[in-house]
Amino acid sequence: AVSQVQAGSGSVSIGGAIANTQFYILDANLQPVPVGVPGELHIGGDGLARGYLNRPELTADKFIPNPFGNAGHRLYKTGDLVRYLINGNIE
């Protein structure tokens, strides 16, 4: 989906995940949050990087085991606070 953003328009919808990618909105305990409740955006899937080059501490902090995927799969903790909208998009 495409939307036009204008100054002063408030929050912005980022749509949803693309093919072979998963978005998870999780609380501090890595549990999914309900629609409308803010949480941290985590990204997983085939296109996910392995980590930060020459930054093992940052990689360990941001690339965590995926509690919803197969063994060895990881999620990237973006640090972005988002929420699901009723229509399935993410704001």
Number of C-alpha atoms within 10 A of each C-alpha: 7 7 9 7 11 8 5 6 8 7 9 13 17 13 16 15 15 9 9 10 13 15 16 23 24 21 16 9 6 15 13 14 17 14 14 13 15 17 22 20 20 23 20 24 19 11 10 16 13 12 17 13 8 8 9 11 10 12 16 12 11 18 22 16 16 18 12 13 12 9 9 8 17 24 24 23 18 12 11 12 15 21 23 21 15 9 8 11 14 20 16
